[in-house]
């Protein structure tokens, strides 16, 4: 799943455990974005990648309003379709 690559490339290490990453891809793992290790640079990189890959415009401050990883995935999928 490309979004896991986006998170990994931006330095968000919550998914570095292969089991957690697989659970996330399977839709079984969800985490609140506010408790993940997303600094301002990582937030900007995620937003740039979302717009570049799925034409989904996000500002860094929008990420915390999204709530969770699975909500972010849902928003991206809806915007892409």
N, C-alpha and C positions, 0 to 999 in steps of 0.2 A: 504494500500500500504506500503510495507516494507521500501521504501525510506523515507517516512515521519517518521517512527520510528527511522531510522538511524539519520535523522536530529534532531529530538526531543531528542534522547539519547545523541547526541553529544553537546547538549546545544544550538542549533540554535533555537531561540524562535520565529522567524518570523511566524511559522506555529502554534503557540499555540492557536490562535483564531480558534475555530472549524469551523467557516464559511470560513475562509481563507484556512484551511487545506482541507475542502471539495472541494472548488474551485480548489485548486492545484491538488487534486486527479482526479477531473473531467476534468483537462486540461485547465481550464479557468484562473488560476492564474499563473503568471510567475514573477519572480523577478531576477534582476541581482545579481549574487553571490557576486560581489564586494561591494554592499551596504548592504548585510546581515551581521548580527553580527556573523561572523565566525572568531574566533581567531585561533592561531596556533595549540592549543590543539584540538579544534573542527575540524579543517581541517584534522589533523592526524587521529582522530577517524573516520571521514567520509571516508577517504581513506582506512583505515583498514577494515571498514565495507563493502565498495564496493568490495574489493578484497575477503573478506571472504564469502559474500553472492552471488556475481555474477562473481567471478574470473576476475574482471575488475581492473587491476593495475592502480593506480593513485598516484601521489605524491602531497603533499599539494599545491605546486606552480601550478600544473596543474588545480586545481579547478577554479582559477580566469580566466584562459584561456578558460575554458568551456563557460563562459558567463552567462548562466541563469539556473534556476532550470529545466525548461522543456528541455533544451538542455542536461543537465546532465541525465535526465530520458531517453531521446532518445539514448544517448551514452550507457547507462547501458543496455537498452533493446536490442540494436543492438549487443552488446557484448555477451549478454546472449543467443541469438538465433543462 
